Amino acid sequence: MLAMGPASLHASDLPSGDAPVDLAADELIYAQDGNVVTATGNVEITQAGYVLLADQVEYHQDADRMLAVGNVSLLQLGGNVLFADEIELSDQMRNGFIKSVRLLLSDQSRMAAREGERRNGQVMELHKVVYSPCRICDDEPEKAPLWQIKAGQVTHDQEKKTISYRNAFLELWGVPVAYSPYFSHPDPSVKRKSGFLSPTFGRSSDLGVMFSIPYYYAMSSSRDMTIAPAFMSREGPLLSADYRERTRGGKYEFSGSITRVDDRDGNGDKTGRAKDVRGHLFGNGEFEFGRNNRWGFDLAQTSDDTYLRRFKISSEDTLVNRLFAEGLRGRSYAAANSYYFRGLEEDDVSDETPILFPIMDYNFVGEPGRWGQRHSLDTNLMVLTRRDGTDSRRVSVSGGWQLPYVAPHGSVVTVKASARGDVYHTNDVENLANPAAESRDGLIGRFLPQISVDWRYPLVRTEGGARQIIEPIVVLVASPYGGNPASIPNEDSESFEFDDTNLFSANRFTGLDRWEGGPRANVGLKLSAYGQTGEQITFLLGQSFQLRDDNLFPQETGLEKKRSDFVGRLYYRPSNYFDYVHRFRLNRDDFGFRRNDIQVIVGPPYLKLKINYVELDEVPTDDQIKNVQELNAGLRVQMTDFWSLKAYNRRDLESNQTISAGVGLQFENECAEFTASFDRRFTRDRDVEPSSSFNFRLVLTNLG
């Protein structure tokens, strides 16, 4: 024998098979015939992408066979690491026999076996195996993990990317709870593979016992589908499916469901008539064409008004269908949209629901000039039709110009000027002043010029590391009165609320159909203070003044008089554990609250309480005046690193009735996820009765 000191052996020194061998060790011992090399001390061998580490390796060159003993580890293709007391490898480390196997997979899950065999570098067959993705407790390494699988035989096929078990027991906390003669799951290298997903169990007072087990179908690298049959003891089966596909230019997906259930009346009672087929179809997609252009769609259809809520698919009360295209070129933006709505409330009339086809917009903002001045252009085309009711077609063109200026003494002034022209063609416009009169048709136009001056004077002081700002704000707006003839229907400006967000707006209406005319002044004061460690407080209070009363704004909106109500906002954040936001509207005469919107978030990350209180005094809705007072509360408690608790309650304080409430418990760690929830709905909508439901789901990592 020939002994050498610390050395390395490389392919140039050592004949081998097709793949070169790199060997490094503290000591190399050659046999007299040079056929056997024994490496000892920190041995590292690399061949064909495999890396072998051991205390000692005996390498037979003619047979391409290695025998490694002592702290053996083998890094395999794909990132898996094999540990053993002793391992014999051949055929460029592709085949081998292993004793006392421990396998660390690429996702950090683990296997341990009494012995194993490697074949063709792709298949690992293990005997007397324990598998678990759960981490071992450092303080109690002998303690059983949360869950594990014990099997007589396990085959890991890296080519098929599957791990198969025979005679397997599932244990929770070391206690056997299930047995299977055979099952398999994807190995960690697989991101998408067809198979059953974790089931969901539950019970509802109106649907009965519920059970669903989804099946995931990976159709190709760019398409997949989930099919989820659900079984309900009081309503029979329901089949739902989701289809997703990514194309070269975009992506789209569809989801839907269908069921055949007993016919029910408006009180939710069975009528005894033939069964109804009920279902829904949702979809959306986005696709690119050209450069900075895209088109897409949103689809939402249901068989009837209450289906989505009854089967707990969606709580939406309006479904929106949309087809759109948009593009961006430099400082220009163009978009075309069309909308079809489906109202799901009991008093919605489908024939009176508008269809918008199309709505087209073009917007351009010019480059700043020498003094910062900038011009803009906005155009709009809208065609709105109904099967029964008012139709309108509109073309609108608006040009704008603005000039910012900062005075030497610190005032910030922005001058804006604009002119807008609208042309309408309408049919069946109701005469609101005299509903009994004949409806109006015809062509009408209007010209709407406006000029405004926005003045702000921020006063800043820094003291003790804190920054304080006092900023008075005055916005003067001049435009002619009128601009809202009765023959122009109000289609896009019905939703209106005077608050801190539109206090300084030159036109407070949300759309183009209504125009705020007349000279006016919007005045406010903003106070702010910011600390060094993130503390801050901001307060805004303001009011709007007009030269005369404006009957354009409905009563109780706060803008119907010369002097408007006061609106404001208070935001207070003394630390990372407390946030307070209060938005309000005060009566112009007695400072009584006419709108209260308070949101409070309290607590550290492991204990968060969120409260939202809304109070609206005398809100006009559907020709009626009513008060709104509602309280929403939500709590999240992170009880441990893995356990969390959530609870919520929504209550109508005006009627002293709870609308909905619920509580949920969740456990989540690296190897399992468990959720359980209880929800109670107290309201009724036709066959959607007040109900209670309980659901739970257990997901074991890598097992669906």
C-alpha positions in Angstrom: 0.0 0.0 0.0 1.1 3.6 -0.6 0.1 6.3 1.8 -0.1 10.0 1.1 -0.7 13.1 3.2 -3.5 15.7 2.7 -4.3 15.6 -1.0 -6.9 15.7 -3.7 -7.6 13.4 -6.5 -9.0 14.7 -9.7 -10.2 13.3 -13.1 -6.9 13.9 -14.6 -5.2 11.6 -12.0 -8.0 8.9 -11.9 -9.5 6.8 -14.7 -13.2 6.4 -14.4 -16.5 6.0 -16.3 -18.2 8.6 -18.4 -18.4 11.2 -15.7 -15.3 12.6 -14.1 -14.6 12.2 -10.4 -13.2 14.9 -8.0 -12.1 13.5 -4.7 -10.6 15.5 -1.8 -9.6 14.2 1.7 -7.2 14.7 4.5 -5.4 11.5 3.5 -5.4 9.2 0.5 -4.1 5.6 0.5 -3.4 3.8 -2.8 -3.3 0.0 -3.2 -0.2 -1.5 -4.8 -2.1 -2.2 -8.0 -3.5 1.4 -8.0 -7.1 0.1 -8.4 -8.3 0.8 -4.9 -8.1 4.3 -3.3 -9.0 4.7 0.4 -9.8 8.3 1.5 -10.0 9.3 5.1 -10.8 12.5 7.0 -13.2 15.1 5.6 -13.8 13.1 2.4 -15.6 15.0 -0.4 -16.3 13.3 -3.7 -18.1 15.0 -6.7 -19.4 13.0 -9.7 -22.2 13.6 -12.2 -23.8 16.3 -10.1 -23.7 14.3 -6.9 -21.7 15.3 -3.8 -20.7 12.6 -1.2 -19.3 13.5 2.2 -18.0 10.9 4.7 -15.4 10.1 7.3 -14.0 7.4 5.0 -14.5 6.2 1.5 -13.1 3.2 -0.3 -13.2 3.7 -4.0 -12.7 0.8 -6.5 -11.8 2.3 -9.8 -12.4 -0.7 -12.1 -15.9 -1.4 -10.7 -16.8 2.3 -10.2 -17.9 1.4 -6.7 -17.6 3.4 -3.5 -18.1 2.3 0.1 -18.6 5.2 2.5 -18.8 4.9 6.2 -19.1 7.4 9.1 -21.3 10.6 9.0 -22.2 9.9 5.4 -24.2 12.5 3.4 -25.1 12.5 -0.3 -26.4 15.6 -2.0 -28.6 14.4 -4.9 -29.8 16.1 -8.0 -32.9 18.2 -7.2 -31.6 19.3 -3.8 -32.5 16.2 -1.6 -29.8 15.2 0.9 -29.3 11.6 2.1 -27.7 10.8 5.4 -26.6 7.3 6.5 -24.2 5.4 8.7 -23.0 3.4 5.7 -23.6 3.5 2.0 -22.4 1.6 -1.0 -22.6 3.3 -4.4 -21.9 2.3 -8.0 -22.5 3.4 -11.6 -21.4 7.0 -11.0 -23.3 7.1 -7.6 -26.6 6.2 -9.4 -27.1 2.9 -7.6 -26.4 1.9 -4.1 -27.4 0.2 -0.8 -27.8 2.3 2.4 -28.1 1.4 6.0 -29.9 3.6 8.6 -31.2 6.1 6.1 -32.2 9.6 6.8 -33.4 11.8 3.9 -33.9 15.6 4.0 -36.0 16.6 1.0 -35.8 19.9 -0.8 -38.8 21.3 1.1 -37.2 20.5 4.5 -39.5 17.5 5.0 -37.8 14.3 6.4 -37.7 10.6 6.0 -36.0 7.9 8.1 -35.7 4.2 7.2 -33.9 1.1 8.4 -32.4 0.5 5.0 -32.8 1.5 1.4 -31.7 1.0 -2.2 -31.0 3.4 -5.0 -31.6 2.4 -8.6 -30.6 4.3 -11.8 -30.2 7.5 -9.8 -33.9 8.0 -10.0 -35.6 5.6 -7.7 -35.1 5.3 -3.9 -36.8 2.3 -2.3 -36.9 2.5 1.5 -38.0 -0.1 4.1 -39.5 0.5 7.6 -40.0 4.2 6.9 -41.2 7.3 8.9 -42.1 10.5 6.9 -43.0 13.9 8.2 -42.7 17.5 7.0 -43.0 18.7 10.7 -39.9 20.2 12.4 -38.4 18.2 15.2 -38.7 19.9 18.6 -35.2 21.0 19.7 -36.0 20.6 23.4 -37.7 17.2 23.0 -36.2 15.6 19.9 -37.7 12.2 20.8 -41.2 13.6 20.9 -43.5 12.6 18.1 -44.2 15.4 15.6 -47.7 16.8 15.0 -48.2 14.2 12.3 -46.2 11.6 10.5 -46.6 8.6 8.2 -45.2 5.2 9.1 -45.0 2.7 6.2 -43.6 -0.7 5.5 -42.2 0.5 2.2 -41.7 3.8 0.5 -40.7 4.4 -3.1 -39.4 7.8 -4.2 -39.4 8.0 -8.0 -37.6 11.2 -9.0 -38.3 10.8 -12.6 -42.1 10.5 -12.0 -41.8 12.9 -9.1 -43.9 10.8 -6.8 -43.5 9.3 -3.3 -45.5 6.1 -2.9 -46.4 4.3 0.4 -47.4 0.7 1.1 -49.1 -0.4 4.3 -49.1 3.1 5.7 -50.4 4.5 9.0 -51.2 8.2 9.6 -50.3 9.3 13.1 -51.3 12.5 14.9 -49.1 13.2 17.9 -47.9 9.6 17.8 -51.4 8.1 17.8 -52.5 6.1 14.7 -55.7 7.5 13.2 -55.9 6.1 9.7 -54.5 3.3 7.6 -54.1 2.8 3.8 -52.6 -0.2 2.0 -51.4 2.2 -0.7 -51.3 5.9 -1.5 -49.0 8.4 -3.1 -48.3 12.2 -3.3 -46.0 14.4 -5.4 -42.5 15.0 -4.2 -41.3 18.5 -3.2 -40.1 19.4 -6.7 -43.6 19.3 -8.0 -45.5 22.6 -7.8 -48.6 21.4 -9.7 -49.9 17.9 -9.9 -53.4 16.4 -10.4 -55.0 14.9 -7.3 -57.5 15.4 -4.6 -57.2 18.4 -2.3 -58.1 18.6 1.4 -61.8 18.2 2.0 -64.0 20.7 3.8 -66.7 19.7 6.4 -69.4 21.8 7.9 -73.0 22.1 9.0 -75.5 24.8 8.3 -79.0 25.3 9.8 -80.5 25.8 6.3 -78.3 23.6 4.2 -77.7 20.8 6.6 -74.5 18.7 6.9 -72.0 19.8 4.2 -69.0 17.9 2.7 -66.8 18.9 -0.2 -63.7 17.2 -1.6 -62.1 19.2 -4.5 -60.1 17.5 -7.3 -57.2 19.5 -8.9 -56.5 18.7 -12.5 -53.2 20.0 -13.9 -54.0 20.0 -17.6 -50.7 21.5 -18.8 -48.1 23.9 -17.8 -50.4 26.8 -18.6 -53.9 25.4 -17.8 -55.5 23.8 -14.7 -58.9 23.1 -13.3 -60.4 22.5 -9.9 -63.6 20.4 -9.7 -65.4 20.5 -6.3 -68.6 18.5 -5.7 -70.3 19.5 -2.5 -73.0 17.4 -0.7 -75.6 19.0 1.5 -78.1 16.9 3.5 -81.0 19.4 3.0 -80.4 20.5 -0.6 -78.6 17.7 -2.3 -75.4 17.9 -4.4 -73.8 21.0 -5.8 -71.1 20.9 -8.4 -68.6 23.8 -8.8 -65.6 24.2 -11.0 -62.7 26.7 -11.6 -60.8 26.8 -14.9 -57.6 28.9 -15.3 -55.4 29.4 -18.3 -52.4 31.6 -19.0 -51.8 32.5 -22.6 -48.9 34.1 -24.4 -50.6 37.5 -24.2 -52.5 37.3 -20.9 -54.6 35.1 -18.7 -58.3 34.2 -18.0 -60.3 32.1 -15.6 -63.9 31.0 -15.2 -65.7 29.7 -12.1 -69.2 28.3 -11.9 -71.6 26.0 -10.1 -74.8 24.1 -10.7 -77.4 22.3 -8.6 -80.9 21.0 -8.8 -82.9 21.7 -5.7 -86.5 22.0 -4.4 -88.5 25.0 -5.6 -89.1 27.4 -2.7 -91.4 30.4 -2.2 -90.4 33.9 -0.9 -90.5 32.6 2.7 -88.0 29.8 1.9 -90.7 27.1 2.2 -90.8 24.2 -0.3 -93.7 24.6 -2.8 -93.8 20.9 -3.9 -93.4 21.9 -7.5 -90.7 20.5 -9.8 -87.1 21.0 -8.8 -85.2 24.1 -9.9 -81.9 24.1 -11.7 -79.8 26.9 -10.1 -76.3 28.0 -10.7 -73.8 30.8 -11.5 -70.9 31.6 -13.8 -68.1 34.1 -13.1 -65.1 34.9 -15.3 -62.4 37.5 -15.9 -59.5 37.9 -18.3 -56.8 40.3 -19.3 -54.8 40.2 -22.6 -52.1 42.4 -24.0 -52.0 43.6 -27.6 -49.4 45.8 -29.0 -47.3 47.9 -26.7 -48.9 49.3 -23.5 -52.3 48.1 -24.7 -54.6 45.5 -23.1 -58.2 44.3 -23.3 -60.2 42.2 -21.0 -63.6 41.2 -19.6 -65.5 40.5 -16.3 -68.4 38.1 -16.4 -70.9 37.6 -13.6 -74.2 35.7 -14.1 -76.5 33.8 -11.8 -79.7 31.9 -12.3 -81.7 34.0 -9.7 -81.3 36.7 -7.2 -80.7 34.7 -4.0 -78.7 31.7 -5.2 -75.2 33.2 -4.4 -76.1 34.2 -0.9 -78.1 31.0 -0.1 -75.2 28.7 -1.1 -72.6 31.1 0.4 -70.8 31.7 -2.8 -70.9 35.5 -2.8 -72.6 38.4 -0.8 -72.7 40.8 -3.7 -76.0 42.6 -4.3 -75.0 43.8 -7.8 -73.3 41.8 -10.5 -71.1 43.7 -13.0 -70.3 42.5 -16.5 -67.6 44.4 -18.3 -65.8 44.4 -21.6 -62.9 46.8 -21.9 -59.8 47.9 -23.9 -57.2 50.5 -22.9 -53.9 51.9 -24.1 -51.2 54.3 -22.9 -49.0 56.4 -25.2 -46.7 58.8 -23.7 -48.9 61.3 -21.8 -52.1 60.0 -23.4 -54.5 57.4 -22.2 -57.5 56.0 -24.0 -60.1 53.5 -22.8 -63.3 51.9 -24.1 -65.7 50.1 -21.7 -69.1 48.5 -21.8 -71.2 47.5 -18.8 -74.1 45.3 -18.1 -75.5 45.2 -14.5 -77.6 42.6 -12.7 -79.3 43.8 -9.5 -80.0 41.1 -6.9 -82.1 43.1 -4.5 -85.8 42.4 -4.2 -86.9 45.8 -5.5 -84.5 45.7 -8.5 -86.2 45.8 -11.9 -84.1 44.3 -14.7 -85.9 46.2 -17.5 -84.9 49.5 -15.8 -81.3 48.5 -15.3 -79.0 50.5 -17.6 -76.8 49.0 -20.3 -73.7 51.0 -21.1 -72.3 50.3 -24.6 -69.9 51.9 -25.0 -68.2 54.4 -22.6 -65.1 55.8 -24.3 -62.5 58.1 -22.7 -59.5 59.9 -23.9 -57.2 61.9 -21.6 -54.1 63.9 -22.3 -51.8 65.8 -19.9 -49.2 68.1 -21.5 -45.6 68.6 -20.5 -44.9 71.4 -18.0 -44.0 74.7 -19.6 -41.4 77.3 -18.7 -43.3 78.4 -15.6 -44.7 75.0 -14.7 -48.0 75.6 -16.6 -49.7 72.6 -18.0 -52.7 71.9 -20.3 -55.0 68.9 -20.5 -57.7 67.5 -22.7 -60.5 65.0 -21.6 -63.1 63.6 -23.9 -65.9 61.2 -23.2 -68.5 59.3 -25.2 -71.3 57.4 -23.5 -74.3 55.5 -24.8 -76.8 54.3 -22.2 -79.9 52.3 -23.0 -82.7 50.6 -21.1 -85.4 48.1 -22.1 -87.8 50.3 -20.2 -87.0 53.8 -19.2 -84.7 56.7 -20.0 -82.0 56.4 -22.7 -79.2 58.9 -23.2 -76.2 59.4 -25.4 -73.5 61.9 -24.5 -70.4 63.5 -26.0 -68.2 65.6 -23.7 -65.0 67.5 -24.4 -63.1 69.4 -21.7 -60.0 71.5 -22.0 -58.0 72.6 -19.0 -55.0 74.7 -18.0 -53.3 75.2 -14.7 -50.4 77.3 -13.4 -48.7 76.6 -10.0 -46.8 79.3 -8.2 -44.9 79.5 -4.9 -44.6 83.0 -3.6 -41.4 84.2 -1.9 -43.2 84.4 1.5 -44.3 80.7 1.2 -47.8 80.8 -0.2 -48.6 78.0 -2.7 -51.1 79.2 -5.4 -52.5 77.1 -8.2 -54.6 78.8 -10.9 -56.9 76.5 -13.0 -59.1 77.3 -15.9 -61.3 74.9 -17.9 -64.1 74.8 -20.4 -66.3 71.9 -21.1 -68.9 71.3 -23.8 -71.5 68.5 -23.6 -74.0 67.3 -26.2 -76.9 64.9 -25.2 -79.5 63.1 -27.1 -82.1 61.6 -24.8 -85.4 59.6 -24.9 -88.1 59.3 -22.2 -86.6 61.7 -19.7 -89.0 62.0 -16.8 -90.2 65.5 -15.8 -89.3 65.5 -12.1 -91.1 68.8 -11.5 -94.3 67.2 -12.9 -94.1 63.4 -13.0 -97.6 63.3 -14.6 -96.3 65.3 -17.6 -95.2 63.7 -20.8 -91.6 62.6 -20.9 -89.0 64.6 -22.9 -87.0 63.6 -26.0 -84.5 65.5 -28.0 -81.0 67.0 -28.5 -79.5 69.4 -26.0 -76.1 70.9 -25.4 -74.4 73.0 -22.8 -71.2 75.0 -22.3 -69.5 74.9 -18.9 -66.6 77.3 -18.2 -64.9 77.5 -14.8 -61.9 79.1 -13.2 -60.5 78.5 -9.7 -57.7 79.6 -7.5 -56.3 77.3 -4.8 -54.3 79.1 -2.1 -52.4 77.4 0.7 -50.0 78.8 3.3 -48.2 76.0 5.1 -46.5 77.3 8.3 -43.9 74.8 9.6 -42.1 74.7 13.0 -39.7 72.1 14.3 -39.3 71.8 18.1 -37.7 69.0 20.1 -37.4 66.8 17.0 -41.2 67.1 16.3 -42.5 68.9 13.2 -45.7 71.0 13.4 -47.6 72.3 10.4 -50.5 74.8 10.3 -52.0 75.2 6.8 -54.9 77.4 6.0 -56.6 76.5 2.7 -58.9 78.6 0.5 -60.3 77.5 -2.9 -62.2 80.1 -4.9 -64.3 78.8 -7.8 -66.2 80.9 -10.4 -68.6 79.4 -12.9 -72.0 80.4 -14.2 -75.2 79.3 -12.5 -77.2 76.6 -14.2 -75.9 74.0 -16.5 -78.3 71.3 -15.4 -81.4 71.5 -17.6 -84.2 69.1 -16.7 -83.9 67.3 -20.0 -80.5 65.9 -19.1 -81.0 62.8 -16.9 -78.8 62.2 -13.9 -77.2 58.8 -14.6 -73.7 58.9 -13.1 -73.9 61.5 -10.3 -76.6 60.1 -8.0 -74.2 58.8 -5.5 -73.1 61.9 -3.6 -71.8 62.6 -0.1 -70.3 65.8 1.2 -67.2 65.0 3.2 -63.5 65.8 3.8 -62.5 64.1 0.5 -64.4 66.6 -1.7 -64.4 69.7 0.5 -61.9 71.5 -1.8 -63.2 70.1 -5.1 -64.2 72.4 -7.9 -67.0 70.1 -8.8 -68.2 67.7 -6.1 -70.3 65.4 -8.4 -68.8 62.0 -9.2 -69.8 62.0 -12.8 -70.5 64.3 -15.8 -74.3 64.5 -15.8 -74.5 67.0 -13.0 -72.5 70.3 -12.8 -71.9 72.4 -9.7 -72.3 76.0 -10.8 -72.1 79.5 -9.3 -69.4 81.3 -7.4 -68.3 79.7 -4.2 -65.5 79.5 -1.7 -64.2 76.4 0.0 -62.3 77.2 3.2 -60.5 75.0 5.6 -57.7 74.6 8.2 -55.3 71.7 8.4 -53.2 71.1 11.5 -50.5 68.4 11.7 -47.8 67.2 14.0 -45.2 64.5 13.4 -42.9 62.9 15.9 -39.5 61.3 15.4 -40.6 57.7 16.0 -43.7 57.7 13.8 -46.2 59.5 16.0 -48.6 61.8 14.2 -51.8 63.7 14.5 -53.6 65.5 11.7 -56.9 67.5 11.9 -58.9 69.1 9.1 -62.0 71.3 9.4 -63.7 73.2 6.6 -66.8 74.7 5.1 -68.1 75.8 1.8 -69.8 79.1 1.0 -72.2 80.0 -1.9 -73.8 83.3 -2.8 -77.3 81.7 -2.9 -79.1 78.5 -1.9 -78.6 75.6 -4.4 -81.5 73.3 -4.9 -79.4 71.1 -7.1 -78.1 69.3 -4.0 -80.8 67.1 -2.2 -81.9 68.1 1.3 -79.8 66.8 4.2 -76.7 66.6 2.1 -75.1 69.6 3.8 -74.7 71.7 0.7 -78.3 72.8 0.0 -77.8 76.2 1.8 -75.5 79.2 1.2 -73.4 78.1 4.1 -72.6 74.4 4.1 -72.3 72.0 7.0 -68.8 71.6 8.5 -66.8 68.6 7.5 -63.6 67.3 8.9 -61.2 64.5 9.7 -59.1 63.6 12.7 -56.2 61.1 12.5 -54.3 60.3 15.7 -51.5 57.8 16.0 -49.6 58.1 19.2 -47.7 54.8 18.8 -47.7 51.7 16.6 -50.3 50.2 18.9 -53.1 52.7 18.4 -54.8 54.3 15.3 -57.8 56.5 15.5 -59.6 57.9 12.4 -62.7 60.1 12.8 -64.5 61.6 9.8 -67.5 63.7 10.5 -70.0 66.3 9.3 -71.4 68.9 11.7 -74.6 70.8 11.5 -74.0 74.3 10.3 -76.2 75.8 13.0 -75.8 73.8 16.2 -72.6 71.8 15.5 -74.5 68.5 16.1 -73.1 65.5 14.4 -74.9 64.6 11.1 -72.3 62.1 10.0 -69.9 60.0 12.2 -67.4 57.5 10.8 -65.0 56.4 13.5 -62.4 53.7 13.1 -60.2 52.5 15.9 -57.4 49.9 15.7 -55.8 49.0 19.0 -53.1 46.6 20.1 -49.8 45.0 19.2 -49.5 42.6 16.2 -50.5 39.6 18.4 -53.7 41.3 19.7 -55.6 43.5 17.3 -59.0 45.0 18.0 -60.7 46.9 15.1 -63.9 48.9 15.7 -65.8 50.9 13.0 -68.8 53.0 14.0 -70.9 54.7 11.4 -73.8 57.2 12.1 -75.6 59.0 9.3 -78.3 61.4 10.4 -81.4 61.7 8.1 -80.0 60.2 4.9 -82.3 60.5 1.9 -82.9 57.0 0.3 -85.6 56.2 -2.3 -87.6 59.3 -1.4 -87.5 58.5 2.3 -85.4 59.9 5.1 -83.9 57.5 7.6 -81.1 57.4 10.2 -78.3 54.9 9.9 -76.3 53.7 12.9 -74.1 50.7 12.7 -71.2 49.2 14.6 -68.6 46.7 13.3 -66.1 45.1 15.5 -63.3 42.6 14.7 -60.8 40.9 17.0 -57.7 39.0 16.1 -55.6 37.2 18.8 -52.3 35.5 18.0 -52.4 33.1 21.0 -49.2 31.3 20.1 -46.8 31.1 17.2 -49.3 28.8 15.5 -52.7 29.4 17.0 -54.8 32.4 16.2 -58.4 33.4 16.9 -60.7 35.8 15.0 -64.1 37.1 15.9 -66.4 39.7 14.3 -69.8 41.3 15.0 -71.9 43.6 12.8 -74.8 45.3 14.5 -77.5 47.8 13.5 -77.8 50.1 16.4 -80.8 51.9 15.0 -83.0 48.8 15.1 -80.9 47.2 17.9 -80.4 44.1 15.8 -77.3 42.1 15.1 -76.8 41.6 11.3 -74.0 39.0 11.4 -71.5 37.6 13.8 -68.8 34.9 13.8 -65.7 33.4 15.3 -62.9 31.5 13.7 -59.9 29.4 15.1 -56.8 28.8 13.0 -53.7 26.7 13.4 -50.9 27.0 10.9 -47.3 25.8 10.9 -44.9 24.4 8.4 -46.6 21.0 8.1 -50.3 21.5 8.8 -53.2 24.0 8.6 -56.4 23.7 10.5 -59.3 26.2 10.4 -62.7 26.1 12.1 -65.3 28.8 11.9 -68.8 29.5 13.2 -71.0 32.2 11.5 -74.4 33.5 12.2 -76.5 35.5 9.8 -79.6 37.2 11.4 -81.2 38.8 8.3 -83.7 37.3 5.8 -83.9 37.9 2.0 -86.7 35.8 0.4 -85.4 32.1 0.6 -82.2 33.2 2.3 -83.2 32.6 5.9 -81.4 33.5 9.1 -78.9 30.7 9.6 -75.9 29.4 11.5 -73.1 27.5 9.9 -70.0 25.7 11.1 -67.1 24.7 8.9 -63.7 23.2 9.4 -60.8 22.1 7.2 -57.6 20.3 7.8 -54.7 20.5 5.4 -51.6 18.3 5.8 -48.6 19.6 3.9 -47.8 17.6 0.7 -50.9 15.5 1.1 -53.3 17.7 -0.8 
